[in-house]
Amino acid sequence: MQHGPFVALTTHRATMAEANLARWELVRPQLTASPFEPPRVRDIAQRLAWDGCETRRLLHDAALLGEVYQ
């Protein structure tokens, strides 16, 4: 199957790494609780005691997969 300039097997699906997927499951409820006024990245990071850069990277990966929109 062709996706723009890329070719992949029809069974291929882009996914997060297992570690990121587990972390995403902790973040998703915070975003869905108030979809029109989501918490700031720094607030999510503080609640979960994570580094802000790691939290941004996770949200960036989720955006690439179509889970969120910046």
PyMOL Python script that loads the backbone (N, CA, C, O; Angstrom):
from pymol import cmd

cmd.read_pdbstr("""\
ATOM      1  N   MET A   1       0.848  -1.165   0.000  1.00  0.00           N
ATOM      2  CA  MET A   1       0.000   0.000   0.000  1.00  0.00           C
ATOM      3  C   MET A   1       0.903   1.241   0.000  1.00  0.00           C
ATOM      4  O   MET A   1       1.906   1.284   0.712  1.00  0.00           O
ATOM      5  N   GLN A   2       0.551   2.214  -0.777  1.00  0.00           N
ATOM      6  CA  GLN A   2       1.359   3.424  -0.857  1.00  0.00           C
ATOM      7  C   GLN A   2       0.692   4.535  -0.069  1.00  0.00           C
ATOM      8  O   GLN A   2      -0.505   4.785  -0.206  1.00  0.00           O
ATOM      9  N   HIS A   3       1.495   5.204   0.768  1.00  0.00           N
ATOM     10  CA  HIS A   3       1.063   6.370   1.547  1.00  0.00           C
ATOM     11  C   HIS A   3       1.976   7.511   1.146  1.00  0.00           C
ATOM     12  O   HIS A   3       3.057   7.674   1.713  1.00  0.00           O
ATOM     13  N   GLY A   4       1.552   8.297   0.175  1.00  0.00           N
ATOM     14  CA  GLY A   4       2.427   9.358  -0.326  1.00  0.00           C
ATOM     15  C   GLY A   4       3.682   8.727  -0.895  1.00  0.00           C
ATOM     16  O   GLY A   4       3.583   7.820  -1.721  1.00  0.00           O
ATOM     17  N   PRO A   5       4.868   9.178  -0.481  1.00  0.00           N
ATOM     18  CA  PRO A   5       6.105   8.607  -1.022  1.00  0.00           C
ATOM     19  C   PRO A   5       6.516   7.299  -0.336  1.00  0.00           C
ATOM     20  O   PRO A   5       7.539   6.715  -0.692  1.00  0.00           O
ATOM     21  N   PHE A   6       5.733   6.832   0.639  1.00  0.00           N
ATOM     22  CA  PHE A   6       6.102   5.648   1.401  1.00  0.00           C
ATOM     23  C   PHE A   6       5.289   4.436   0.972  1.00  0.00           C
ATOM     24  O   PHE A   6       4.138   4.555   0.550  1.00  0.00           O
ATOM     25  N   VAL A   7       5.908   3.275   1.087  1.00  0.00           N
ATOM     26  CA  VAL A   7       5.243   2.019   0.771  1.00  0.00           C
ATOM     27  C   VAL A   7       5.288   1.137   2.011  1.00  0.00           C
ATOM     28  O   VAL A   7       6.322   1.034   2.671  1.00  0.00           O
ATOM     29  N   ALA A   8       4.158   0.497   2.327  1.00  0.00           N
ATOM     30  CA  ALA A   8       4.086  -0.370   3.493  1.00  0.00           C
ATOM     31  C   ALA A   8       3.176  -1.555   3.204  1.00  0.00           C
ATOM     32  O   ALA A   8       2.358  -1.521   2.286  1.00  0.00           O
ATOM     33  N   LEU A   9       3.332  -2.586   3.990  1.00  0.00           N
ATOM     34  CA  LEU A   9       2.426  -3.717   3.892  1.00  0.00           C
ATOM     35  C   LEU A   9       1.032  -3.271   4.309  1.00  0.00           C
ATOM     36  O   LEU A   9       0.892  -2.363   5.128  1.00  0.00           O
ATOM     37  N   THR A  10       0.004  -3.899   3.756  1.00  0.00           N
ATOM     38  CA  THR A  10      -1.366  -3.514   4.105  1.00  0.00           C
ATOM     39  C   THR A  10      -1.683  -3.816   5.565  1.00  0.00           C
ATOM     40  O   THR A  10      -2.594  -3.214   6.133  1.00  0.00           O
ATOM     41  N   THR A  11      -0.953  -4.728   6.175  1.00  0.00           N
ATOM     42  CA  THR A  11      -1.186  -5.079   7.579  1.00  0.00           C
ATOM     43  C   THR A  11      -0.449  -4.169   8.546  1.00  0.00           C
ATOM     44  O   THR A  11      -0.647  -4.259   9.757  1.00  0.00           O
ATOM     45  N   HIS A  12       0.406  -3.289   8.018  1.00  0.00           N
ATOM     46  CA  HIS A  12       1.203  -2.404   8.885  1.00  0.00           C
ATOM     47  C   HIS A  12       0.336  -1.310   9.492  1.00  0.00           C
ATOM     48  O   HIS A  12      -0.451  -0.671   8.794  1.00  0.00           O
ATOM     49  N   ARG A  13       0.487  -1.099  10.788  1.00  0.00           N
ATOM     50  CA  ARG A  13      -0.186  -0.006  11.491  1.00  0.00           C
ATOM     51  C   ARG A  13       0.843   0.698  12.352  1.00  0.00           C
ATOM     52  O   ARG A  13       1.598   0.051  13.078  1.00  0.00           O
ATOM     53  N   ALA A  14       0.877   2.005  12.278  1.00  0.00           N
ATOM     54  CA  ALA A  14       1.782   2.781  13.126  1.00  0.00           C
ATOM     55  C   ALA A  14       1.228   2.771  14.541  1.00  0.00           C
ATOM     56  O   ALA A  14       0.037   2.999  14.752  1.00  0.00           O
ATOM     57  N   THR A  15       2.091   2.508  15.501  1.00  0.00           N
ATOM     58  CA  THR A  15       1.682   2.480  16.898  1.00  0.00           C
ATOM     59  C   THR A  15       2.792   3.084  17.754  1.00  0.00           C
ATOM     60  O   THR A  15       3.914   3.300  17.295  1.00  0.00           O
ATOM     61  N   MET A  16       2.445   3.348  19.003  1.00  0.00           N
ATOM     62  CA  MET A  16       3.430   3.829  19.965  1.00  0.00           C
ATOM     63  C   MET A  16       4.181   2.630  20.543  1.00  0.00           C
ATOM     64  O   MET A  16       3.704   1.496  20.502  1.00  0.00           O
ATOM     65  N   ALA A  17       5.346   2.908  21.072  1.00  0.00           N
ATOM     66  CA  ALA A  17       6.082   1.883  21.810  1.00  0.00           C
ATOM     67  C   ALA A  17       5.268   1.510  23.053  1.00  0.00           C
ATOM     68  O   ALA A  17       4.469   2.314  23.534  1.00  0.00           O
ATOM     69  N   GLU A  18       5.465   0.314  23.565  1.00  0.00           N
ATOM     70  CA  GLU A  18       4.704  -0.152  24.726  1.00  0.00           C
ATOM     71  C   GLU A  18       4.817   0.810  25.921  1.00  0.00           C
ATOM     72  O   GLU A  18       3.822   1.095  26.588  1.00  0.00           O
ATOM     73  N   ALA A  19       6.024   1.299  26.182  1.00  0.00           N
ATOM     74  CA  ALA A  19       6.216   2.216  27.314  1.00  0.00           C
ATOM     75  C   ALA A  19       5.408   3.498  27.107  1.00  0.00           C
ATOM     76  O   ALA A  19       4.775   3.995  28.039  1.00  0.00           O
ATOM     77  N   ASN A  20       5.431   4.027  25.898  1.00  0.00           N
ATOM     78  CA  ASN A  20       4.677   5.247  25.612  1.00  0.00           C
ATOM     79  C   ASN A  20       3.178   4.985  25.631  1.00  0.00           C
ATOM     80  O   ASN A  20       2.401   5.849  26.038  1.00  0.00           O
ATOM     81  N   LEU A  21       2.773   3.817  25.201  1.00  0.00           N
ATOM     82  CA  LEU A  21       1.353   3.487  25.197  1.00  0.00           C
ATOM     83  C   LEU A  21       0.808   3.452  26.624  1.00  0.00           C
ATOM     84  O   LEU A  21      -0.298   3.926  26.882  1.00  0.00           O
ATOM     85  N   ALA A  22       1.579   2.896  27.540  1.00  0.00           N
ATOM     86  CA  ALA A  22       1.167   2.868  28.948  1.00  0.00           C
ATOM     87  C   ALA A  22       1.065   4.291  29.507  1.00  0.00           C
ATOM     88  O   ALA A  22       0.144   4.606  30.260  1.00  0.00           O
ATOM     89  N   ARG A  23       2.004   5.126  29.138  1.00  0.00           N
ATOM     90  CA  ARG A  23       1.972   6.521  29.601  1.00  0.00           C
ATOM     91  C   ARG A  23       0.800   7.273  28.973  1.00  0.00           C
ATOM     92  O   ARG A  23       0.161   8.095  29.630  1.00  0.00           O
ATOM     93  N   TRP A  24       0.522   6.993  27.708  1.00  0.00           N
ATOM     94  CA  TRP A  24      -0.579   7.647  27.009  1.00  0.00           C
ATOM     95  C   TRP A  24      -1.904   7.326  27.698  1.00  0.00           C
ATOM     96  O   TRP A  24      -2.786   8.181  27.776  1.00  0.00           O
ATOM     97  N   GLU A  25      -2.047   6.105  28.195  1.00  0.00           N
ATOM     98  CA  GLU A  25      -3.272   5.726  28.884  1.00  0.00           C
ATOM     99  C   GLU A  25      -3.465   6.508  30.183  1.00  0.00           C
ATOM    100  O   GLU A  25      -4.588   6.596  30.680  1.00  0.00           O
ATOM    101  N   LEU A  26      -2.407   7.072  30.738  1.00  0.00           N
ATOM    102  CA  LEU A  26      -2.517   7.937  31.913  1.00  0.00           C
ATOM    103  C   LEU A  26      -2.883   9.374  31.519  1.00  0.00           C
ATOM    104  O   LEU A  26      -3.522  10.089  32.291  1.00  0.00           O
ATOM    105  N   VAL A  27      -2.484   9.780  30.340  1.00  0.00           N
ATOM    106  CA  VAL A  27      -2.727  11.156  29.886  1.00  0.00           C
ATOM    107  C   VAL A  27      -4.101  11.302  29.241  1.00  0.00           C
ATOM    108  O   VAL A  27      -4.769  12.318  29.432  1.00  0.00           O
ATOM    109  N   ARG A  28      -4.525  10.303  28.483  1.00  0.00           N
ATOM    110  CA  ARG A  28      -5.781  10.388  27.727  1.00  0.00           C
ATOM    111  C   ARG A  28      -6.975  10.819  28.578  1.00  0.00           C
ATOM    112  O   ARG A  28      -7.720  11.698  28.147  1.00  0.00           O
ATOM    113  N   PRO A  29      -7.196  10.246  29.767  1.00  0.00           N
ATOM    114  CA  PRO A  29      -8.357  10.674  30.571  1.00  0.00           C
ATOM    115  C   PRO A  29      -8.323  12.156  30.948  1.00  0.00           C
ATOM    116  O   PRO A  29      -9.371  12.793  31.063  1.00  0.00           O
ATOM    117  N   GLN A  30      -7.142  12.693  31.136  1.00  0.00           N
ATOM    118  CA  GLN A  30      -7.034  14.111  31.475  1.00  0.00           C
ATOM    119  C   GLN A  30      -7.469  14.988  30.307  1.00  0.00           C
ATOM    120  O   GLN A  30      -8.023  16.069  30.508  1.00  0.00           O
ATOM    121  N   LEU A  31      -7.221  14.525  29.101  1.00  0.00           N
ATOM    122  CA  LEU A  31      -7.594  15.301  27.915  1.00  0.00           C
ATOM    123  C   LEU A  31      -9.071  15.135  27.581  1.00  0.00           C
ATOM    124  O   LEU A  31      -9.718  16.083  27.135  1.00  0.00           O
ATOM    125  N   THR A  32      -9.603  13.947  27.792  1.00  0.00           N
ATOM    126  CA  THR A  32     -11.009  13.715  27.459  1.00  0.00           C
ATOM    127  C   THR A  32     -11.956  14.262  28.525  1.00  0.00           C
ATOM    128  O   THR A  32     -13.139  14.464  28.251  1.00  0.00           O
ATOM    129  N   ALA A  33     -11.454  14.506  29.733  1.00  0.00           N
ATOM    130  CA  ALA A  33     -12.298  15.048  30.800  1.00  0.00           C
ATOM    131  C   ALA A  33     -12.819  16.433  30.448  1.00  0.00           C
ATOM    132  O   ALA A  33     -13.951  16.773  30.790  1.00  0.00           O
ATOM    133  N   SER A  34     -12.011  17.231  29.774  1.00  0.00           N
ATOM    134  CA  SER A  34     -12.444  18.568  29.355  1.00  0.00           C
ATOM    135  C   SER A  34     -11.888  18.831  27.951  1.00  0.00           C
ATOM    136  O   SER A  34     -10.889  19.533  27.795  1.00  0.00           O
ATOM    137  N   PRO A  35     -12.544  18.262  26.932  1.00  0.00           N
ATOM    138  CA  PRO A  35     -12.000  18.334  25.579  1.00  0.00           C
ATOM    139  C   PRO A  35     -11.902  19.750  24.995  1.00  0.00           C
ATOM    140  O   PRO A  35     -11.078  19.998  24.115  1.00  0.00           O
ATOM    141  N   PHE A  36     -12.728  20.668  25.475  1.00  0.00           N
ATOM    142  CA  PHE A  36     -12.694  22.016  24.923  1.00  0.00           C
ATOM    143  C   PHE A  36     -11.786  22.949  25.706  1.00  0.00           C
ATOM    144  O   PHE A  36     -11.490  24.053  25.249  1.00  0.00           O
ATOM    145  N   GLU A  37     -11.345  22.524  26.869  1.00  0.00           N
ATOM    146  CA  GLU A  37     -10.365  23.258  27.660  1.00  0.00           C
ATOM    147  C   GLU A  37      -9.390  22.265  28.278  1.00  0.00           C
ATOM    148  O   GLU A  37      -9.384  22.073  29.494  1.00  0.00           O
ATOM    149  N   PRO A  38      -8.562  21.631  27.440  1.00  0.00           N
ATOM    150  CA  PRO A  38      -7.639  20.619  27.972  1.00  0.00           C
ATOM    151  C   PRO A  38      -6.577  21.258  28.853  1.00  0.00           C
ATOM    152  O   PRO A  38      -6.281  22.445  28.723  1.00  0.00           O
ATOM    153  N   PRO A  39      -6.010  20.463  29.749  1.00  0.00           N
ATOM    154  CA  PRO A  39      -4.958  21.003  30.620  1.00  0.00           C
ATOM    155  C   PRO A  39      -3.701  21.331  29.819  1.00  0.00           C
ATOM    156  O   PRO A  39      -3.472  20.768  28.748  1.00  0.00           O
ATOM    157  N   ARG A  40      -2.908  22.225  30.336  1.00  0.00           N
ATOM    158  CA  ARG A  40      -1.633  22.565  29.697  1.00  0.00           C
ATOM    159  C   ARG A  40      -0.653  21.421  29.885  1.00  0.00           C
ATOM    160  O   ARG A  40      -0.788  20.615  30.806  1.00  0.00           O
ATOM    161  N   VAL A  41       0.325  21.361  29.009  1.00  0.00           N
ATOM    162  CA  VAL A  41       1.331  20.303  29.076  1.00  0.00           C
ATOM    163  C   VAL A  41       2.026  20.327  30.432  1.00  0.00           C
ATOM    164  O   VAL A  41       2.238  19.277  31.039  1.00  0.00           O
ATOM    165  N   ARG A  42       2.376  21.497  30.904  1.00  0.00           N
ATOM    166  CA  ARG A  42       3.072  21.578  32.191  1.00  0.00           C
ATOM    167  C   ARG A  42       2.205  21.076  33.337  1.00  0.00           C
ATOM    168  O   ARG A  42       2.722  20.506  34.298  1.00  0.00           O
ATOM    169  N   ASP A  43       0.876  21.282  33.247  1.00  0.00           N
ATOM    170  CA  ASP A  43      -0.029  20.794  34.287  1.00  0.00           C
ATOM    171  C   ASP A  43      -0.104  19.266  34.273  1.00  0.00           C
ATOM    172  O   ASP A  43      -0.117  18.627  35.325  1.00  0.00           O
ATOM    173  N   ILE A  44      -0.153  18.696  33.083  1.00  0.00           N
ATOM    174  CA  ILE A  44      -0.153  17.238  32.963  1.00  0.00           C
ATOM    175  C   ILE A  44       1.141  16.679  33.542  1.00  0.00           C
ATOM    176  O   ILE A  44       1.120  15.714  34.306  1.00  0.00           O
ATOM    177  N   ALA A  45       2.254  17.282  33.179  1.00  0.00           N
ATOM    178  CA  ALA A  45       3.562  16.816  33.658  1.00  0.00           C
ATOM    179  C   ALA A  45       3.642  16.908  35.179  1.00  0.00           C
ATOM    180  O   ALA A  45       4.159  15.995  35.824  1.00  0.00           O
ATOM    181  N   GLN A  46       3.144  17.986  35.755  1.00  0.00           N
ATOM    182  CA  GLN A  46       3.189  18.145  37.212  1.00  0.00           C
ATOM    183  C   GLN A  46       2.315  17.116  37.914  1.00  0.00           C
ATOM    184  O   GLN A  46       2.722  16.539  38.922  1.00  0.00           O
ATOM    185  N   ARG A  47       1.117  16.884  37.388  1.00  0.00           N
ATOM    186  CA  ARG A  47       0.215  15.909  38.007  1.00  0.00           C
ATOM    187  C   ARG A  47       0.814  14.509  38.027  1.00  0.00           C
ATOM    188  O   ARG A  47       0.630  13.755  38.982  1.00  0.00           O
ATOM    189  N   LEU A  48       1.535  14.173  36.959  1.00  0.00           N
ATOM    190  CA  LEU A  48       2.089  12.824  36.847  1.00  0.00           C
ATOM    191  C   LEU A  48       3.547  12.746  37.286  1.00  0.00           C
ATOM    192  O   LEU A  48       4.158  11.679  37.228  1.00  0.00           O
ATOM    193  N   ALA A  49       4.101  13.865  37.722  1.00  0.00           N
ATOM    194  CA  ALA A  49       5.507  13.940  38.155  1.00  0.00           C
ATOM    195  C   ALA A  49       6.448  13.494  37.040  1.00  0.00           C
ATOM    196  O   ALA A  49       7.372  12.713  37.266  1.00  0.00           O
ATOM    197  N   TRP A  50       6.199  14.002  35.835  1.00  0.00           N
ATOM    198  CA  TRP A  50       7.023  13.707  34.663  1.00  0.00           C
ATOM    199  C   TRP A  50       7.773  14.964  34.252  1.00  0.00           C
ATOM    200  O   TRP A  50       7.428  16.072  34.661  1.00  0.00           O
ATOM    201  N   ASP A  51       8.794  14.776  33.446  1.00  0.00           N
ATOM    202  CA  ASP A  51       9.526  15.875  32.845  1.00  0.00           C
ATOM    203  C   ASP A  51       8.647  16.505  31.754  1.00  0.00           C
ATOM    204  O   ASP A  51       7.971  15.794  31.010  1.00  0.00           O
ATOM    205  N   GLY A  52       8.660  17.823  31.664  1.00  0.00           N
ATOM    206  CA  GLY A  52       7.850  18.521  30.668  1.00  0.00           C
ATOM    207  C   GLY A  52       8.214  18.164  29.238  1.00  0.00           C
ATOM    208  O   GLY A  52       7.331  18.048  28.388  1.00  0.00           O
ATOM    209  N   CYS A  53       9.494  17.989  28.960  1.00  0.00           N
ATOM    210  CA  CYS A  53       9.931  17.639  27.606  1.00  0.00           C
ATOM    211  C   CYS A  53       9.446  16.252  27.202  1.00  0.00           C
ATOM    212  O   CYS A  53       9.048  16.031  26.058  1.00  0.00           O
ATOM    213  N   GLU A  54       9.484  15.326  28.144  1.00  0.00           N
ATOM    214  CA  GLU A  54       8.996  13.969  27.858  1.00  0.00           C
ATOM    215  C   GLU A  54       7.491  13.980  27.597  1.00  0.00           C
ATOM    216  O   GLU A  54       6.995  13.261  26.730  1.00  0.00           O
ATOM    217  N   THR A  55       6.778  14.797  28.352  1.00  0.00           N
ATOM    218  CA  THR A  55       5.337  14.902  28.168  1.00  0.00           C
ATOM    219  C   THR A  55       5.021  15.492  26.799  1.00  0.00           C
ATOM    220  O   THR A  55       4.123  15.011  26.109  1.00  0.00           O
ATOM    221  N   ARG A  56       5.750  16.529  26.403  1.00  0.00           N
ATOM    222  CA  ARG A  56       5.561  17.119  25.074  1.00  0.00           C
ATOM    223  C   ARG A  56       5.859  16.102  23.974  1.00  0.00           C
ATOM    224  O   ARG A  56       5.143  16.033  22.976  1.00  0.00           O
ATOM    225  N   ARG A  57       6.910  15.320  24.160  1.00  0.00           N
ATOM    226  CA  ARG A  57       7.280  14.298  23.172  1.00  0.00           C
ATOM    227  C   ARG A  57       6.171  13.253  23.041  1.00  0.00           C
ATOM    228  O   ARG A  57       5.836  12.829  21.935  1.00  0.00           O
ATOM    229  N   LEU A  58       5.608  12.844  24.170  1.00  0.00           N
ATOM    230  CA  LEU A  58       4.518  11.871  24.149  1.00  0.00           C
ATOM    231  C   LEU A  58       3.307  12.437  23.410  1.00  0.00           C
ATOM    232  O   LEU A  58       2.698  11.747  22.591  1.00  0.00           O
ATOM    233  N   LEU A  59       2.960  13.682  23.696  1.00  0.00           N
ATOM    234  CA  LEU A  59       1.820  14.312  23.024  1.00  0.00           C
ATOM    235  C   LEU A  59       2.102  14.522  21.539  1.00  0.00           C
ATOM    236  O   LEU A  59       1.189  14.437  20.718  1.00  0.00           O
ATOM    237  N   HIS A  60       3.337  14.790  21.194  1.00  0.00           N
ATOM    238  CA  HIS A  60       3.717  14.920  19.791  1.00  0.00           C
ATOM    239  C   HIS A  60       3.530  13.587  19.078  1.00  0.00           C
ATOM    240  O   HIS A  60       2.987  13.542  17.975  1.00  0.00           O
ATOM    241  N   ASP A  61       3.974  12.508  19.699  1.00  0.00           N
ATOM    242  CA  ASP A  61       3.793  11.176  19.116  1.00  0.00           C
ATOM    243  C   ASP A  61       2.306  10.851  18.961  1.00  0.00           C
ATOM    244  O   ASP A  61       1.897  10.282  17.949  1.00  0.00           O
ATOM    245  N   ALA A  62       1.502  11.210  19.959  1.00  0.00           N
ATOM    246  CA  ALA A  62       0.064  10.977  19.886  1.00  0.00           C
ATOM    247  C   ALA A  62      -0.558  11.783  18.745  1.00  0.00           C
ATOM    248  O   ALA A  62      -1.479  11.310  18.078  1.00  0.00           O
ATOM    249  N   ALA A  63      -0.060  12.990  18.524  1.00  0.00           N
ATOM    250  CA  ALA A  63      -0.566  13.814  17.422  1.00  0.00           C
ATOM    251  C   ALA A  63      -0.210  13.205  16.072  1.00  0.00           C
ATOM    252  O   ALA A  63      -1.014  13.245  15.141  1.00  0.00           O
ATOM    253  N   LEU A  64       0.984  12.646  15.963  1.00  0.00           N
ATOM    254  CA  LEU A  64       1.380  11.999  14.706  1.00  0.00           C
ATOM    255  C   LEU A  64       0.493  10.804  14.379  1.00  0.00           C
ATOM    256  O   LEU A  64       0.288  10.478  13.209  1.00  0.00           O
ATOM    257  N   LEU A  65      -0.029  10.157  15.406  1.00  0.00           N
ATOM    258  CA  LEU A  65      -0.908   9.011  15.211  1.00  0.00           C
ATOM    259  C   LEU A  65      -2.381   9.432  15.078  1.00  0.00           C
ATOM    260  O   LEU A  65      -3.250   8.587  14.861  1.00  0.00           O
ATOM    261  N   GLY A  66      -2.656  10.720  15.207  1.00  0.00           N
ATOM    262  CA  GLY A  66      -4.016  11.213  15.061  1.00  0.00           C
ATOM    263  C   GLY A  66      -4.861  11.122  16.321  1.00  0.00           C
ATOM    264  O   GLY A  66      -6.082  11.269  16.260  1.00  0.00           O
ATOM    265  N   GLU A  67      -4.226  10.883  17.459  1.00  0.00           N
ATOM    266  CA  GLU A  67      -4.954  10.779  18.725  1.00  0.00           C
ATOM    267  C   GLU A  67      -5.334  12.145  19.284  1.00  0.00           C
ATOM    268  O   GLU A  67      -6.373  12.281  19.930  1.00  0.00           O
ATOM    269  N   VAL A  68      -4.517  13.140  19.047  1.00  0.00           N
ATOM    270  CA  VAL A  68      -4.774  14.495  19.531  1.00  0.00           C
ATOM    271  C   VAL A  68      -4.402  15.485  18.440  1.00  0.00           C
ATOM    272  O   VAL A  68      -3.754  15.140  17.451  1.00  0.00           O
ATOM    273  N   TYR A  69      -4.824  16.711  18.644  1.00  0.00           N
ATOM    274  CA  TYR A  69      -4.481  17.800  17.728  1.00  0.00           C
ATOM    275  C   TYR A  69      -3.991  18.946  18.580  1.00  0.00           C
ATOM    276  O   TYR A  69      -4.631  19.306  19.568  1.00  0.00           O
ATOM    277  N   GLN A  70      -2.867  19.520  18.211  1.00  0.00           N
ATOM    278  CA  GLN A  70      -2.281  20.588  19.010  1.00  0.00           C
ATOM    279  C   GLN A  70      -3.172  21.815  19.044  1.00  0.00           C
ATOM    280  O   GLN A  70      -2.825  22.813  19.676  1.00  0.00           O
TER     281      GLN A  70
END
""", "prot")
cmd.dss("prot")
cmd.show_as("cartoon", "prot")
cmd.util.cbc("prot")
cmd.orient("prot")
